[in-house]
Amino acid sequence: MHELGIMTGVLDAAKSAAQDAGADRLLSVTLRIGDMTEAIEDALVFAWEALIEDDPYVRDAKLDVIMVHPKSRCLECGAEYHHDRFNMFCPHCDSFATELIEGREMQIESIEVDMSE
C-alpha cells in the first residue's frame, strides 16, 4: 500500500508549512493526484485518517483529493485526448506514438490553516 507513504509525505509537508506560517492547527489539505500514479483514492483517505488520528495539531484536518485522469497528445497528428490507464492509442489516427501530458501529478494544491489570535 504505497498510499500510506504518499500520505505520510503529504501530511509532513502540509504540517511543516502550517507550522512555519505560525498556524495554530491544520484545517484541510487539497491533493491533486494522477490516475497513472496508481494511487487509490479510498486508500489515500484511509491512510490520512489513520495518520491524523492521534495528533491534536491535525486531528480534524479534512483531506480533499482531486483525481486527475490521463490525457495524452499524439505525436503523429497532434490530437489531445483523455483516456483510461491502459488505452493510450490515439483515437483519431490510431497511432501508438503518444505523450502523456496529464495523469502523473502528485502535488499539494492548497492547505487551510487556523491562525487564531
N, C-alpha and C positions, 0 to 999 in steps of 0.2 A: 504494500500500500504506500506508494510514493506520495500520496496526498498528505500524509502526516508530515513528511519532510517539507513539502511545499508550504503547508500552513504554519509550521514552526518558523520558517524563514519569513513569511508574511507577517506573522504576529510579532516576531522580534524586530523587524524593520519598522512596523507601524508604532509599536510601543516605544521604541527608541526615538522616533521622530516626535511623538507626542510629548515624551519627557523632555527632549531637547527644547521644545517650544514652551515648556513650563506648564503644560496642561495638568489638571488635577486627575483626569482619567480619560481613557479612550472610549469613545461612544460608538463609532462604526468604522468599518473598512469596506471599500468597494474594490473588488478584484476583477480584472479582465484576464480571462484565460482562454486560450485557443483549444478547440476540439483536438487538434493534432498533437497536443501535449499528452493526450490520452488520460487526462485527469477526469475523474467522475465527480460531478457537482455534489451529489449527496454525500460522497466520501469526504469532500473538502469541508462541507458544513459539519459533518460528524467530527472530523479532526479539530476544527475550530472550536466547537462546543466543548470537546474534551480538554483542549489546551487552556481555555479561558476560565474553566470552572473554579479553580482554587486561587485565582489571582484577583484580589479586590480592585486593582487598577483597571482591569479589562473584563471583569466578570460579566457585565451586562452588555458588552460590546456586540453590536449587530454586524453580521457579515452579509454583504450583497455580492453575488457572483454574477458576472456578465460573461456568458459563454460566447466565444467568437467562432463562427462557422467558417470552414475553409473557403478561400477564394483564390483562384489561380488566374494567370494570364498565359494565353497561348503564345508560344514563341514563333509559331508559323503564321497565324492570321491576326494576332494581336487582341483577340477577344478576351474579355474578363468575365468570369462566371463563378458562381457558387457551386459547390459540390459536396459530397459526403467524404469521409476519410479515405475511402477505397477507390473511388472512380474519378480519377483526375483527368481523364482524356477530354480533349476539347469537344464540346457538344456541337460546335459549328463546322469544324473541319476534320474532326476525329484524330487529331494529332496527339501523340504522347509527349511531345516536346513542350512541357509546360513549366511554369514557375509559380510556386506558392507565394502569394503576396499577403494573405491573412490566414490566421488559424493557428499560429505558433506562439501568439502573445502570452506573456505571463508577467503582468505588471499591476502594481497597486495604483489604481486610478485616483483614489481620494481617501482621506481619513477625516473623521469628525471627532473633535475633542471637546471636553468641558474645561473652560477657562474661568471657573468661579473666582470671584474676587473676595 
